């Protein structure tokens, strides 16, 4: 498996989720399976089937999180000197509307969430911004064509 790029906070969130799944959710699903077994014939027991399916999903998520944590590489804040890198917060605008500024944090794919203003370093915009600095104009190939943006600020 390839390395998984995470912020310190992202790693902590994954660790909390893993602990919740192992300590609470496993117990909860085990109890549901136990109760469903008491309903009788397992071949026609929808509650049992649903509980077993949920158990499989939980175990799969546990394995996925454990693998992500095993291969995690934590983004370090190295005082980026105004150059866009993983962990940078970048303010930019389209050249055609320079007053409409958006600010996003560049993160790994695991933590990418556009609604939380976090874009992946592997996304077209995130990748195009890496290594750039304030004042740079960047052309980004997006599904609708080519987007011209100007970087306003890098933190």
Buried (B, 14 or more C-beta within 10 A) or exposed (E): EEEBBBBEEBBEBBEEBBEEBBEEBBEEBEEBBEEBEEEEEEEEBEBBEEBBEBBEEBBEBBEEBEEBBEEBEBBEEEEBEBEBBBBBBBBBBBEEEEEEEBEBBBBBEBBBEEEEEBBBBEBBBBBBBBEBBBEBEBEBEEEEEEBEBBBBBBE
